[in-house]
């Protein structure tokens, strides 16, 4: 399967194009991430993002800000169906009963009957007896009950995904992993697309490195946009779903304005050349991440 590309048609409620999940539902290709957004900042940050036009919000149990995210969504007055909301099952909640209970708590904190996407946050192959499939049945139950409209995996490598697929009644709809110009994660991207999964890229700006990279800055200067916009456009052109995080309203507005320009083949090739493989990774490796 070729990499999916966003529809040129924006929805009536948002200027952001969408991809189509295996369920048939749309997912905005650009959202607002809340990783390392402190609870005391999350309400205002999400409220600002929604005011600017974001309709895709990514959070997680691990982030400790679900309650504030939920309060901001509720106070916004935006119809629930117009917002794409993601959360993730935390590392301490892989046991089936704990996974199910944690999902119920997330829905309560988020003030909603359902999330649009529910993910397992990390595979944790060195914990839980090496069983990376352990929480998956709880996600399938949430999907069957309508509490999660799509389900998937975050930070899972190919062998971890294959393990889940071997026991799954519902195959994962989405794969979310670290991906950016310095770590494109091409093998996983291609594998996910072959399986029909939507590929999401966390840290699309490489934890800020992209903002000052000379190549991205130079291309931005050529186009009259920021280096961050260049990195985000490159990712979206590759079929990634991205959700950069910032507390700056100005940067929120700049990041969302990623569809007013295009990259030339030469510019894309220059960005492709930034690939450093494993040396470009900014976060934990899925094979060794073991934090509970």
Protein Blocks (a to p, Z undefined) as FASTA:
>chain_A
ZZddddfbdcfkbcbdcdddfkopacdfbdcdfehiafklmmmmmmmmmmnopabdcddf
klopmmmmmmmmmmnopafklpccdddddfklmpfklmmmmmmmmmmmnopabdfbdcdf
bgolmgghlpaklmmmmmmmmmmnopagbdcdehiafklmmmmmmmpfbdcfbdcddddf
klnolmmmmmmmmnopacddehklgnolmmmgmklmmmmmmnopafklmmmmmmmmnopa
cddddfbfklmmmmmmmmlbccdfklmmmmmmmpgbjmlpcbdcfklgccZZ
